[in-house]
Amino acid sequence: MAAPGPAAAVLRSIEPLARPPGRLLEPTMNAAPALANPADSPEARLRRMQRGATALLGAAAALLAASHVWRDAHPAWAWLGAFAEAALVGGLADWFAVVALFRRPLGLPIWHTAIIPARKDDIARNLGEFVETHLLTPEALRKEVAEGDLAERLAEALQQPETADALAGWLLQATPQLLASLDDERLAVWLAEAVHAELMRLDLPELSGRAATRLANAGQHQRVLDAVAGALQRYVADPEHLGAIAEFLARALNLDNAIYKTMIKAAAPRATQALAHMLGELRAAEEHPWRTQLDTWVQEWVQALPQSEGWRAHLGEWQTEALASPSAQAWLHGLWPRLKARLLAAQGNPQPGATSPAPLSASLSGLVRQLGHRLHQDPALRASINQALADTLAGLVQRHRGASARFLEAQLARWSPAEMSDKVELAIGRDLQFIRINGTLVGGLVGLVLHALRQL
């Protein structure tokens, strides 16, 4: 596990200060809920430490009094008196110093006491500047992200089914409120314009060329030839169409002479019979020369189609006209309502009372787990995410330089001087009581040393 970084250390150091306001040693109606064991509360532990330090100071005073009463009874009382006197002086000095941080000792208006209440605003400002200058720095945040490998932690969390299901459920729960808060009309217009723009970007000549190539490679033009030849064969083989065929030939040859028309009508049955026979051969022979020639023509046409300026111009006009048509516009503007309805419908189970998860929820949960697995298996992706997080955090700190200090100063400024004093005392008061205890004991030892020097 990575070592806690500066940001975590700051949060832990100010955690005791984030308690509800109120006098430290007075009961309050607005106090936080009682702990399971009131004797283990921070207030109770602080009071015990205060009583212990004061009791040690009282013991030094009692020992000093006893040494004066029985100083002639034994030489050891002189040593005990020297220890008690120096311990009493040291303990009282440290008591005064500790109390002077939070209030005026004994209520006396002594100069430069009640330091924290008197300089609350200066302390808040200096604390904010200290945190911003020495703790929440771009370099510290970059190091924290690099050592913590936040991307790997994210990957491990996303791979857990509980996490994936919870995240998918949260997304689904938030979807209706999110959809309800959106402007449907503006979204419909925006989505229609976006899809219209994307459709206009389609390269229809290229797409049509690819489609024509696939059709030609599959021999679909030969199927078209078979269909046309079959239909034409049936038409010319039908005796009812002989008159129309003879009339067509006469007009095609521009023959108005009655003799020629008679000759054409007489030859029409044999001609149509021969044409029907030829068409039948074409349909039956897969290697017919006409089929080979058709293959050549189609391949040349397919290759030349995408480069045809006329074809491109026609497709562009058809594309514009098709998307501008009322039916296409109605379809485009109906995309968002249909998409929204599908999203809302996909949230529920397919049938009422079903116990299986909703399809969309199961899909989202699976996607989340897949994302976590991919992130875990891809060191380069994790490195890029860590780098992006480090750059983002460092950029935010650099861009909002001074904001964190002002924020901390503003939060502390909301407390009254008494609240500020109580909260700080609750946070560090027990350590200060150790200072009192140490001052009493160290003072007593110094007294012994001085008494020993006087005996030389």
C-alpha positions in Angstrom: 0.0 0.0 0.0 1.4 3.4 -0.9 2.3 5.8 1.9 -0.2 8.5 2.6 0.4 11.6 0.7 0.3 15.2 1.8 -3.3 15.7 0.9 -4.3 12.8 3.2 -2.1 14.1 5.9 -3.8 17.5 5.8 -7.2 15.9 6.0 -6.3 13.9 9.0 -4.7 16.8 10.7 -7.8 19.0 10.4 -10.3 16.3 11.0 -10.8 17.1 14.7 -11.5 20.7 13.8 -14.4 19.7 11.6 -16.8 19.1 14.6 -20.0 21.0 15.4 -19.4 24.4 17.1 -19.8 24.7 20.8 -17.8 25.3 24.0 -15.3 22.6 24.6 -16.1 21.7 28.2 -19.8 22.7 28.2 -22.8 20.5 27.3 -24.6 21.7 24.2 -27.9 20.8 22.5 -26.2 20.8 19.1 -23.4 18.4 20.0 -22.7 15.5 17.7 -24.4 12.2 18.6 -22.9 10.4 21.6 -20.3 7.8 21.0 -20.9 4.2 22.0 -18.6 4.8 25.0 -18.7 8.4 26.2 -15.5 7.8 28.2 -13.6 7.4 24.9 -14.8 10.7 23.4 -12.1 13.3 22.5 -13.6 15.7 25.1 -13.4 13.0 27.9 -9.8 12.0 27.0 -8.8 15.7 27.0 -10.3 16.3 30.4 -8.5 13.2 31.8 -5.2 14.5 30.5 -5.9 18.0 32.0 -6.8 16.5 35.4 -3.7 14.3 35.3 -1.4 17.3 34.5 -3.0 19.4 37.2 -2.8 16.6 39.7 0.9 16.2 39.0 1.3 20.0 39.5 -0.7 19.7 42.8 1.6 16.8 43.9 4.6 19.0 43.3 3.1 21.8 45.4 2.2 19.3 48.2 5.8 17.9 48.1 7.2 21.4 48.3 5.0 22.2 51.4 6.0 18.9 53.0 9.7 19.6 52.4 9.4 22.9 54.3 7.6 21.4 57.2 10.0 18.5 57.6 13.2 20.0 56.2 15.1 19.5 59.5 13.9 15.9 59.9 16.2 14.4 57.3 18.7 15.7 54.7 16.7 14.0 51.9 13.9 16.6 52.4 16.2 19.3 51.0 16.6 17.3 47.8 12.9 16.7 47.6 12.2 20.3 48.2 14.6 21.4 45.4 12.9 18.9 43.0 9.4 20.0 44.1 10.2 23.7 43.8 11.7 23.5 40.4 8.9 21.1 39.2 6.3 23.6 40.5 7.9 26.4 38.6 8.3 24.4 35.4 4.7 23.1 35.6 3.2 26.5 36.3 5.2 28.1 33.5 4.0 25.4 31.0 0.5 25.7 32.4 0.5 29.4 31.7 2.0 28.9 28.2 -0.6 26.3 27.3 -3.6 28.2 28.7 -2.4 31.5 27.1 -2.8 29.9 23.7 -6.6 29.5 24.2 -7.7 32.0 26.8 -6.5 34.5 29.5 -5.0 32.6 32.5 -7.3 33.1 35.5 -9.2 35.7 33.4 -6.4 38.3 33.9 -5.8 40.7 31.0 -2.2 39.7 30.7 -0.4 40.9 27.5 -0.2 38.5 24.6 -2.5 35.8 26.0 -5.6 34.2 24.4 -3.4 34.0 21.3 -5.7 31.8 19.1 -8.9 33.8 19.7 -7.2 37.1 19.3 -5.3 36.1 16.1 -8.0 33.8 14.6 -8.0 35.5 11.2 -4.2 35.7 11.0 -4.0 32.0 11.9 -6.6 31.1 9.3 -4.7 33.1 6.6 -1.3 31.6 7.5 -2.7 28.1 7.7 -4.2 28.5 4.3 -1.0 29.8 2.8 1.0 27.0 4.4 -1.3 24.3 3.1 -1.2 25.8 -0.4 2.5 26.6 -0.5 3.9 23.4 1.1 1.3 20.7 0.8 -1.1 21.2 -2.1 1.5 21.8 -4.7 1.6 20.5 -8.3 4.7 18.6 -7.6 3.2 16.9 -4.5 0.1 16.0 -6.3 2.0 14.5 -9.3 4.1 12.4 -6.9 0.9 11.3 -5.0 -0.8 10.1 -8.2 2.4 8.4 -9.5 3.0 6.5 -6.3 -0.6 5.6 -5.6 -1.3 4.3 -9.2 -4.9 5.5 -9.0 -5.7 3.9 -12.4 -4.8 0.4 -11.1 -7.0 1.0 -8.0 -9.8 2.0 -10.4 -9.3 -1.1 -12.5 -9.5 -3.3 -9.4 -12.7 -1.6 -8.3 -14.4 -1.8 -11.7 -13.7 -5.5 -12.0 -15.7 -6.2 -8.8 -19.2 -7.4 -9.7 -20.6 -5.4 -6.7 -19.0 -2.2 -7.9 -20.0 -2.7 -11.5 -23.6 -3.4 -10.6 -23.7 -0.5 -8.2 -22.3 1.9 -10.8 -24.7 0.6 -13.5 -27.6 0.9 -11.1 -26.6 4.5 -10.2 -26.3 5.4 -13.8 -29.8 3.9 -14.5 -31.3 5.6 -11.5 -29.8 8.9 -12.6 -31.0 8.5 -16.2 -34.7 9.5 -15.7 -33.9 12.6 -13.7 -31.2 13.5 -16.2 -33.5 13.0 -19.2 -36.3 14.9 -17.5 -34.0 17.9 -16.9 -33.0 18.2 -20.6 -34.7 20.5 -23.1 -36.3 18.0 -25.5 -36.9 20.6 -28.3 -33.4 21.9 -28.3 -31.9 18.3 -28.1 -34.2 17.2 -31.0 -33.0 20.1 -33.2 -29.3 19.5 -32.2 -29.5 15.8 -32.8 -31.3 16.3 -36.2 -28.7 18.8 -37.3 -25.8 16.6 -36.1 -27.1 13.5 -37.9 -28.0 15.5 -41.0 -24.4 16.9 -41.1 -23.0 13.4 -40.7 -25.2 12.0 -43.5 -24.2 14.8 -45.8 -20.5 13.8 -45.2 -21.2 10.4 -46.6 -19.3 9.8 -49.8 -22.1 8.4 -51.9 -20.0 8.0 -55.1 -17.5 5.9 -53.2 -20.3 3.9 -51.5 -22.1 3.3 -54.7 -18.9 2.3 -56.4 -18.3 -0.3 -53.7 -21.8 -1.6 -54.0 -21.6 -1.8 -57.7 -18.2 -3.7 -57.5 -19.7 -6.2 -55.0 -22.7 -6.8 -57.3 -20.5 -7.2 -60.3 -18.2 -9.6 -58.6 -21.2 -11.6 -57.5 -22.4 -11.8 -61.1 -25.7 -10.0 -60.4 -25.6 -8.3 -63.8 -25.8 -11.8 -65.4 -29.0 -12.4 -63.3 -30.3 -9.2 -64.7 -29.4 -10.3 -68.2 -31.2 -13.7 -67.6 -34.3 -11.9 -66.4 -34.3 -9.5 -69.4 -33.7 -12.2 -71.9 -36.4 -14.4 -70.4 -39.0 -11.6 -70.5 -38.0 -10.7 -74.0 -38.1 -14.4 -75.1 -41.6 -14.8 -73.7 -42.8 -11.6 -75.4 -41.5 -12.3 -78.9 -42.7 -16.0 -78.7 -46.3 -14.9 -78.0 -48.3 -14.8 -81.3 -50.4 -12.0 -80.1 -47.4 -9.7 -80.2 -46.5 -10.4 -83.9 -48.5 -7.4 -85.2 -46.8 -5.0 -82.7 -43.4 -6.4 -83.6 -43.9 -6.0 -87.3 -45.2 -2.5 -86.8 -42.1 -1.7 -84.7 -39.8 -3.1 -87.4 -41.5 -1.0 -90.1 -41.2 2.2 -88.1 -37.6 1.4 -87.1 -36.7 0.9 -90.8 -38.8 3.9 -91.9 -40.6 1.8 -94.4 -44.0 3.3 -95.4 -44.4 1.3 -98.6 -47.3 -1.2 -98.3 -45.3 -3.9 -100.2 -42.4 -3.7 -97.6 -44.8 -3.8 -94.7 -46.5 -6.9 -96.2 -43.0 -8.5 -96.5 -42.1 -7.6 -92.9 -45.4 -9.1 -91.6 -44.7 -12.2 -93.6 -41.2 -12.6 -92.2 -42.1 -11.5 -88.6 -43.1 -15.1 -87.4 -39.8 -16.6 -88.5 -37.8 -13.6 -87.2 -39.4 -13.7 -83.8 -39.0 -17.5 -83.6 -35.3 -17.1 -84.4 -34.9 -14.3 -81.9 -36.6 -16.4 -79.2 -34.4 -19.3 -80.0 -31.3 -17.1 -79.7 -32.5 -15.7 -76.4 -33.0 -19.2 -75.2 -29.5 -20.2 -76.1 -28.2 -17.1 -74.3 -30.1 -18.1 -71.1 -28.9 -21.6 -71.3 -25.2 -21.0 -72.0 -23.2 -19.7 -69.1 -20.2 -19.1 -71.4 -22.1 -17.3 -74.1 -20.0 -14.6 -75.9 -22.6 -12.0 -75.0 -22.2 -12.8 -71.3 -18.4 -12.3 -71.6 -18.9 -9.0 -73.4 -21.4 -7.9 -70.7 -18.8 -8.7 -68.0 -16.2 -6.6 -69.7 -18.7 -3.7 -70.1 -19.8 -3.9 -66.5 -16.3 -4.0 -65.1 -15.2 -1.0 -67.1 -18.3 0.9 -66.0 -17.8 0.0 -62.3 -14.2 1.2 -62.4 -15.1 4.5 -64.1 -18.1 5.2 -62.0 -16.5 6.8 -58.9 -14.4 9.1 -61.1 -17.4 10.3 -63.1 -18.0 14.0 -62.3 -21.5 13.8 -63.7 -22.3 10.8 -61.5 -20.8 12.6 -58.4 -22.8 15.7 -59.2 -26.0 13.7 -59.6 -25.5 11.8 -56.3 -24.8 15.1 -54.5 -28.0 16.6 -55.7 -30.0 13.5 -54.9 -28.4 13.4 -51.4 -29.3 17.0 -50.7 -32.8 16.7 -52.0 -33.4 13.5 -50.2 -32.3 14.8 -46.8 -34.3 18.1 -47.4 -37.5 16.2 -48.1 -40.3 16.5 -45.5 -40.2 12.8 -44.7 -36.5 12.9 -44.0 -36.7 16.0 -41.9 -39.6 14.5 -39.9 -37.5 11.3 -39.3 -34.4 13.4 -38.2 -36.4 15.5 -35.8 -38.0 12.3 -34.3 -34.7 10.8 -33.5 -34.4 12.2 -30.0 -37.9 11.4 -28.9 -37.5 7.8 -30.1 -34.0 7.5 -28.5 -35.3 8.9 -25.2 -38.3 6.6 -25.2 -36.0 3.6 -25.8 -33.6 4.6 -23.0 -36.5 4.9 -20.6 -38.1 1.6 -21.7 -34.7 -0.2 -21.5 -34.4 0.6 -17.8 -37.1 -1.7 -16.7 -37.4 -5.5 -16.8 -38.8 -6.9 -20.0 -41.9 -8.2 -18.1 -43.6 -7.0 -14.9 -42.5 -8.9 -11.8 -39.4 -10.3 -13.5 -36.5 -10.9 -11.1 -33.8 -10.9 -13.7 -31.8 -7.7 -14.1 -32.9 -5.2 -16.7 -31.2 -5.7 -20.1 -29.7 -2.2 -20.0 -28.5 -2.7 -16.4 -26.8 -6.0 -17.2 -25.2 -4.5 -20.3 -23.9 -1.5 -18.4 -22.5 -3.7 -15.6 -20.8 -5.9 -18.1 -19.3 -2.9 -19.9 -18.0 -1.6 -16.6 -16.3 -4.9 -15.8 -14.8 -5.1 -19.3 -13.4 -1.6 -18.8 -11.8 -2.6 -15.5 -10.3 -5.7 -17.1 -8.9 -3.9 -20.0 -7.5 -1.2 -17.7 -5.9 -3.9 -15.6 -4.3 -5.6 -18.6 -3.1 -2.5 -20.3 -0.1 -0.8 -18.5 0.1 1.9 -21.2 -3.5 2.8 -20.7 -3.1 3.0 -16.9 0.0 5.1 -17.3 -1.8 7.5 -19.6 -4.7 7.8 -17.1 -2.4 8.4 -14.2 -0.5 11.0 -16.3 -3.8 12.7 -17.2 -5.0 12.7 -13.6 -1.6 14.2 -12.5 -1.7 16.8 -15.2 -5.3 17.7 -14.4 -4.8 18.0 -10.7 -1.6 19.9 -11.1 -3.2 22.2 -13.7 -6.2 22.9 -11.4 -3.9 23.7 -8.5 -1.8 26.0 -10.6 -4.8 27.6 -12.3 -6.6 28.2 -9.0 -3.5 29.3 -7.1 -4.7 31.1 -4.0 -8.3 29.7 -4.1 -7.6 26.9 -1.6 -6.0 29.3 0.8 -8.9 31.7 0.5 -11.4 28.8 0.9 -9.7 27.6 4.1 -9.5 31.1 5.4 -13.2 31.7 4.7 -14.2 28.5 6.4 -12.2 29.3 9.5 -13.5 32.9 9.5 -17.0 31.6 10.0 -16.1 30.4 13.5 -16.2 32.7 16.5 -13.0 33.2 18.4 -14.3 30.9 21.2 -15.2 28.2 18.7 -11.8 28.5 17.0 -10.1 28.1 20.4 -12.3 25.1 21.5 -11.7 23.3 18.2 -8.0 23.7 18.2 -7.7 22.7 21.9 -9.8 19.6 21.2 -7.4 18.7 18.3 -4.1 19.3 20.0 -5.0 19.7 23.7 -3.9 16.2 24.8 -0.4 16.8 23.4 -0.2 20.1 25.2 -1.0 18.4 28.5 1.9 16.1 27.9 4.0 19.3 27.6 2.7 20.4 31.0 3.6 17.0 32.4 7.0 17.0 30.9 7.6 20.5 32.0 6.8 19.6 35.6 9.1 16.5 35.6 11.9 18.1 33.7 11.8 21.2 35.9 12.1 18.9 39.0 15.1 17.2 37.5 16.7 20.5 36.7 16.1 21.5 40.4 17.9 18.4 41.6 20.8 19.2 39.3 21.0 22.8 40.6 20.7 21.7 44.2 23.6 19.2 43.6 25.7 22.0 42.1 25.1 24.1 45.2 26.4 21.3 47.4 29.8 21.3 45.7 
